Amino acid sequence: MKKYLIFPSSKGIFAIMQNKQISANISNSGRILLSEFKIKSNLNNNFLLFFIRGFFYFIFGFYYTIFGILKTSQIEHSKVVNKTSKNLNIDHGDILFFVTFVLSILLSLFVLGYLPIVISFYIIPNFNIFAKRLIIALIKMAIIFGVLLIVKQFPSFAQFYRLNSACAKVQKLNYLEYFVFAFFVNTLVISLVGITTSTWYFLFANLFISLVVFSLCFELYVLMKKFKFTNKILSIFGFLIFQNASRLEIKCANIVINEIELDNNKRGNMINLTSDHVLFSEMYVECKQILENANKFEKSDLDFICCEILNKNRAEIRLLKTITRQEYKDILKAVQKRAKGEPVTKIFGKANFYGLDFVVTKDVLSPRMDTERLVETVINNCDKKSNILEIGTGSGAIAVTLAKIGGFKVTAVDISNKALEVAKKNAQNNNVKVKFLQSDLFSAVGKKKFDVIVSNPPYIPTKDVLELDDEVKNYDPILALDGGESGLDFYQRIIDQAPAYLTKNGKIFFEIGIGQAKDVKKLLQNNFKNINIVKDYNKINRVVYAQLK
């Protein structure tokens, strides 16, 4: 798991990792510029230890939050500020921040130090010492709340808070939210303890207490983020440092996270974008959002689309920084098709099955990973010299794989001529010989007998076909899906006829739908023995096989 801190800045969002800083900044034209810088950090080590991690989170976070704020201020540059900025080579915003920071410190010393004491001791003098300290704490907390509320109204901090909200959308822990929460708790604790001693002892004692409080508050904050009720309590503090983020700002945060996930080894240097290039991460984040909005996002699908259009493997696309605008358009077009429900196999007209490539069209069912379990079971339970008949071959994925990987002699039948054309092409592309016949089950097989019969027949009950996902019912042939009223029609027909086409002790293998294992087993019991049920990789009953009595 990668350890990182993510923060807002004036123009974008940056993340600090163990060995680099990743920044995504929004330019004045609305483009997102990406940069990486090599750094040294102990995040991975220090974030493992209870309590200690809170201390480092507080210190690291405070440093980088100030760094982000320093880049926040946007003012009309006066001649004095411009001259000072030019002579000292300091950013205008840095000058304004420094002046504001000094004035804030002086004001805070009076408002948080002197004023609450005057109010508590002179307006309400009859309270005991603990009550007075509690009142002082509450007054200080009210003042802090008011100051933060006022600061939130400053236009110069608006984008900073919006970008902070974008950070919160992509990372559960938010430093500013934690800091404000811990700051209020620390104010309460320091006020209640009420150390009265020499100035230096007072300062060091309160500093020690603060470090302990901030470290413990981090552990409490992490715990509170796990539960809805306590998370709502934190939203009181979050109200002070969050503003609604725009889509562009959220995209900026997602780009940073995507770069962290890619975690490639290219470092340093700003990525200079020309007009005909787009950031790979920007494209990836945009496409991911499109698929998530359509409830169609699967990382493997998006990676497959990128690999196909960019003609690279998954390892190679992780190293990409930019793509051409035409590649961006091609990927976006494919993603929009996927968002409408079209499977990636049909978008590109091919699928991978058992490590082999297969052509797929609208006339055949796209081979599924679940079916690999059927092929695997046949290979592991049949003699290599077996003569196999596959019923309902479709794309030919099962037949071709058994011939190519298993080395079996295979005959495959299907009622659809168009499906057989696809299957023949796949056999040719994979350099294997399979005998293909157009046949309604066994009708064209003749009197030939086989050692093994294999089938992945249609097994969806007719009433359920229209309830299937769009990507199945709209893009796979209904002929390959509809298994009759109960979903068992083809199993019944094949099982009834199979004994006449099997050699002595011949075997039969079926892929089955969810919940059909017992029914298919019952159908087999009259003519078959040694009935076995095999689970797929998701622990679902997926294959039933048996031996002729």
NORRA-V332442 format. One record per pair of residues at least 12 apart in sequence whose C-alpha atoms are under 6 Angstrom apart, sorted by the first residue. I is the first residue (numbers start at 0). GAP is how many residues later the second one is. Records with the same first field share a line. If there is no record, write none. Layout:
I: GAP / GAP
This chain:
2: 41
3: 12 / 13
7: 60 / 155 / 156
8: 59
9: 61 / 62 / 150
10: 14 / 15
11: 12 / 13 / 14
17: 23 / 25
18: 19 / 20 / 21
19: 17 / 18 / 19
20: 15 / 16
21: 13 / 14
22: 12
23: 228
33: 237
34: 235 / 236
35: 231 / 232
36: 230 / 231
50: 164
53: 161 / 164
54: 160
69: 24
72: 20 / 83
73: 82
111: 28
115: 20 / 23
119: 12
132: 58 / 59
136: 51 / 54
160: 80 / 81 / 82
161: 81 / 82 / 83
162: 86
164: 77 / 80
165: 79 / 84 / 87
166: 86
176: 61
180: 56
181: 32 / 35
254: 26 / 27
261: 56
263: 55
275: 48 / 49
276: 46 / 47 / 48
277: 44 / 45 / 47
278: 42 / 43
279: 41 / 42 / 43
290: 48
293: 45
295: 43
340: 129 / 130
341: 129
342: 128
348: 12
357: 68
362: 56 / 114
363: 30 / 31 / 55
364: 111
372: 163
373: 169
378: 27
383: 24
385: 65
386: 22 / 63 / 64
387: 22 / 62 / 64 / 65
388: 21 / 22 / 23 / 64
389: 22 / 63 / 64 / 65
390: 22 / 64
391: 21 / 22
392: 19 / 20 / 21
393: 25
394: 27 / 28
395: 27
399: 27
409: 24
410: 23 / 24 / 25
411: 24
412: 23 / 24 / 25 / 26
413: 24 / 25
414: 23 / 24 / 25
448: 52 / 53 / 54
449: 52 / 53
450: 51 / 52 / 55
451: 54 / 55 / 56
452: 55
453: 54 / 55
454: 55
455: 54 / 55
457: 22 / 23 / 24 / 25
458: 24 / 28
459: 21 / 22 / 23 / 27
460: 22 / 23 / 24 / 25 / 26
461: 20 / 22 / 23
504: 42 / 43
505: 41 / 42
506: 39 / 40
507: 37 / 38
508: 35 / 36
509: 33 / 34
510: 31 / 32
511: 30 / 31
526: 22
527: 18 / 19 / 20 / 21
528: 17 / 18 / 20
529: 16 / 17
530: 14 / 15
531: 12 / 13
